[in-house]
Amino acid sequence: MSCMNAVDTNVLVYLHDTRDPAKQAQAAALVMSLADGVLLWQVACEYVAAVRNIVEAKTAPVAASRLRGTADSAALDFILGCPHYRGRA
């Protein structure tokens, strides 16, 4: 049986929110330690909406760029709508 480890929106927000360094460090450790981690499209959309209000990512393209960098550095697979399709963002 296989299992996927999906990253929650809040973890990604904490990862980029510098207002609480302790939460930021915990989020970074969690994301970087995931084996077979995935980033669901819904979480990506929620992240872009959320970080535009709290970090220096005031536009959707800037927020999306930050998320892409996180996904690439943590080697997260980006799942586009269907759990059977796994592709890189």
Secondary structure, DSSP 8 states (H G I E B T S, - for coil): ----EE--HHHHHHHH-TT-HHHHHHHHHHHHH-SSEEEEHHHHHHHHHHHHHHSS--SHHHHHHHHHHHHHHTT-EEE-S-TT-EE--
